[in-house]
Amino acid sequence: MTSDHRYIIFHKPYGVLSQFTQESPKHSTLKDYIQVPDVYPVGRLDWDSEGLLLLTSDGLLQHRLSNPRFGHKRTYWVQVEHIPDAEAINKLCTGVEIQDYRTRPAEVRLLFEEPTVSERHPPIRFRKNIPTAWLEMTLTEGKNRQVRRMTAAVGFPTLRLIRVSIAHLQLNGLELGEWRELTPADIKILKKSVSAKYTLS
């Protein structure tokens, strides 16, 4: 059987809210980029973060992907102030205290070459006397502003944050501000990833 649901990935720019309703003229919303009825974001990206956002009209899939019990991997490229040392990266990997919560173990590595990313508008603040570095961080949870709080907790504030994958889904050349429908193969893998018992519609 074919599904009437829609499944979309979007390359969210900086300064765009992960919602369709306009709250203030300061930020753009998804409505400025996506004219598809009845789809809603799975989770969220903060207005000052960029990258992959999944939207769907499939309420069950949305619930399972948003529920902490169905933890799935999300990978981010994170530009930070200064060059994190091995101790800081080990702390990020094993878990850090943010507010009253200890983060789950994460996969974190220092990228020795700057990744190829779209230009950000406006660009990050640049200070000649402070070097920057890029980390690749893979988490299975999504607390409020978690990545930013994690890097700050180990002394390396986040300057730029780009989500590059959710589960097996990747940006794969999707330009900034563009979206596309998931393929049937993408949808099948995504449903399997949240639950082996998920019945394909």
C-alpha positions, 0 to 999 in steps of 0.5 A: 500500500502507498502512504498519503503521508509526506516526508521532507528534509530541509536545509535550514538556514541560520535565523529561521525558526523551526515552525510555520507561525510568525512570532516576530519580524526578527526571524523567518519561518519555515513558511518562507521556504516550504509550501506543503500543507500539514507537515510538521518538524520532527524535533527542532533546530534553534533559530541560530542553528543550521542544517538538516530538519525532517518534516512529516505529516506522519504523527506516529513517526514524528512521536517516535523520533521525538520520544527519548525512548527511541533515541536515534543518532543526530550528527552535528558539525560544530565550530568552536572557539580555540582548539579543544584538547584530548581532555575536553573531547573525552569529557564530551564523549563520556558526558558533562553536567549541563544545569542539573543534567548529565549528558549521555555518552556521545561520539565526538572527534576533532576535524583536522580539515575544515568541512565544506559548508555554506556561507552563513549570513551573517557570518560568525564574529571573527577575532584574529587572536582566537583560533577556531576548530570544528568538531563532529558530534553525534548525540542520541538525545536532544535537550534544549541547546544541548550541543552549545551547553556541552561545548561551553561546559568544557570551555570551548563556546560554540560559534556555529552549529550545523546538523548534517544527519538524522539517523541515516538521512544526510544533507547530501548536496541539498543547498541552503534553503532547499528541501526535497521529498524522501525516497521510498527507500529512505522512508522504509529505513527510517521507520525500521530505525525507530522500531522493528515493530513499526508497521509500514503504511 
